[in-house]
Amino acid sequence: MKLISTLALTFFLAQSILALPVGQSNVLQARAALPVECGDPTASVPFFRLYNAGGTDHFYTTNTAERDSFISLYGYVSETAPGNIFRTQQPSTVPLYRLYNAGVQDHFYTTSTTERDTFINSNGYTSEGIAGYVYPNQICSSQPLYRLYRAVSVDHLYTTSSSEYSSQQSAGYRGEGIRGYILPLRQN
């Protein structure tokens, strides 16, 4: 009986597909109609933001032990987390790479492998692995993660606040646009 049901379903689906006009636009329309897969928002964690005024460095992590260590050992202070990211890869997400340049005391984050490699090969940064996973496009109720850069102090700042993005440009940072999309801050 299961075999007959399976064959009938297969025949029905084949007839439905054959009834469609031939063309690439139909394939694209069929793909567009598929639901976008989102990661489980309850699996997301805060992307903690810290700042060290002595080294003028913004540092971000999902690890509470690492956050606490940077506060107690290296003089960082906790700031408001910009939002939540995933520790492990989820549907539709990409890695957010973390780099560090000890010479200028700057942490740098990017989703671009080309940018990551350029910063390692030409700008003196070392890879610190993957900070977490973010969306490359605005889907799944995510919000933009903006990046700013201040050359005078060599500091990269990341925020989801458009008003902070604007105000920091008045304070000497250069806006570098959206670098990914993260979920709104939700405490676990």
C-alpha positions in Angstrom: 0.0 0.0 0.0 2.9 2.4 0.9 4.4 1.7 -2.5 1.2 2.6 -4.3 0.9 5.8 -2.3 4.4 6.8 -3.1 4.0 6.0 -6.8 0.8 8.1 -6.9 2.4 11.0 -5.2 5.4 10.8 -7.6 3.1 10.7 -10.6 1.2 13.7 -9.4 4.3 15.7 -8.7 5.7 14.8 -12.1 2.5 15.9 -13.8 2.6 19.2 -11.9 6.1 19.9 -13.0 5.5 19.0 -16.6 2.5 21.3 -16.6 4.8 24.3 -15.9 6.1 26.2 -18.9 9.7 25.6 -19.6 12.2 28.3 -18.7 14.7 29.5 -16.1 12.3 32.1 -14.7 10.1 29.3 -13.4 13.0 27.7 -11.6 13.8 31.0 -10.0 10.2 31.6 -9.1 10.0 28.1 -7.5 13.1 28.8 -5.4 11.8 32.2 -4.4 8.6 30.6 -3.2 10.5 28.3 -0.8 10.5 29.6 2.8 13.8 31.1 4.0 15.3 29.0 6.8 16.2 30.8 9.9 18.3 29.7 12.8 16.6 29.0 16.1 16.5 32.4 17.8 16.7 30.7 21.2 20.1 29.3 20.2 21.4 32.8 19.7 23.5 34.4 22.4 24.6 38.0 23.2 27.5 39.4 21.2 29.1 41.1 24.2 30.8 44.5 23.5 33.7 45.6 25.6 36.0 48.7 25.4 39.5 49.4 26.6 40.2 53.1 26.7 43.9 52.5 27.3 44.3 50.5 24.1 41.3 52.2 22.4 40.0 48.8 21.4 36.5 47.5 21.0 36.3 43.7 21.6 33.3 41.4 21.0 32.7 37.9 22.2 29.9 35.4 22.8 31.9 33.7 25.6 31.0 35.0 29.1 34.3 33.6 30.6 36.3 35.4 27.9 34.3 38.6 28.5 34.9 38.4 32.3 38.6 37.6 31.7 39.1 40.7 29.5 37.4 42.8 32.1 39.4 41.6 35.1 42.8 41.0 33.4 43.0 43.6 30.6 41.0 46.6 31.8 38.1 46.4 29.4 34.7 47.7 30.5 31.4 46.2 29.4 29.2 48.1 27.1 25.7 47.3 25.7 25.8 44.3 23.4 24.6 45.2 19.9 22.5 42.1 19.6 22.6 38.3 19.5 24.6 36.0 17.1 24.9 32.2 16.9 27.9 30.3 18.3 27.3 27.5 15.8 26.3 27.6 12.2 22.6 27.9 11.6 20.6 27.9 8.4 21.3 30.9 6.2 24.2 32.1 8.4 27.9 32.8 7.5 31.0 33.0 9.7 32.0 36.2 11.4 35.8 36.1 11.5 37.7 37.6 14.4 41.2 39.1 13.9 43.6 40.9 16.2 46.6 43.2 15.6 48.7 43.3 18.8 50.9 46.1 17.4 48.0 48.5 17.3 45.7 46.7 19.8 42.7 46.4 17.5 40.1 43.6 17.1 38.6 43.4 13.6 35.5 41.4 12.5 34.4 40.5 9.0 32.2 38.0 7.1 34.4 38.4 4.0 37.2 35.8 3.5 38.9 38.2 1.1 38.9 41.0 3.6 40.0 38.6 6.3 42.9 37.3 4.2 44.0 40.9 3.2 44.0 42.0 6.9 46.2 38.9 7.8 48.5 39.1 4.8 48.9 42.9 4.5 47.8 44.6 7.7 49.5 42.7 10.5 46.4 41.0 11.9 46.3 37.4 13.2 43.2 35.2 12.9 41.5 34.4 16.2 39.0 32.1 14.5 35.2 32.5 14.2 33.5 34.9 16.6 30.1 33.5 15.7 27.6 33.3 12.8 25.5 36.0 11.4 23.1 36.5 8.4 24.6 38.0 5.2 21.2 39.5 4.3 18.4 41.1 6.3 16.2 38.0 7.0 14.7 36.3 10.0 13.9 39.6 11.9 17.6 40.5 11.9 19.0 44.0 12.1 22.1 45.6 10.4 25.5 45.3 12.1 27.3 48.5 11.1 31.1 48.9 11.2 33.0 52.1 11.9 36.7 52.8 11.9 38.8 55.4 13.5 42.3 55.7 12.0 43.8 58.0 14.7 43.3 55.3 17.4 43.1 52.3 15.1 39.7 51.1 16.4 36.9 49.2 14.8 33.4 49.7 16.3 30.3 47.6 15.6 26.8 48.7 16.4 23.2 48.0 15.4 22.1 51.5 16.3 21.8 53.8 13.3 21.9 56.8 15.6 25.2 55.6 17.2 26.5 54.9 13.7 25.8 58.6 12.7 27.0 60.1 16.0 30.3 58.2 16.0 31.0 59.6 12.5 30.8 63.0 14.0 33.2 61.9 16.7 36.0 60.9 14.3 35.0 57.4 13.1 34.5 56.7 9.4 31.4 54.7 8.6 32.1 51.5 6.7 28.5 50.3 6.2 26.7 47.1 7.1 28.9 44.1 7.6 26.2 41.5 8.4 22.9 41.1 10.2 22.3 40.0 13.7 19.3 39.3 15.9 18.0 41.9 18.4 19.5 41.6 21.9 17.7 38.9 23.9 19.2 37.8 27.2 19.3 34.0 27.8 
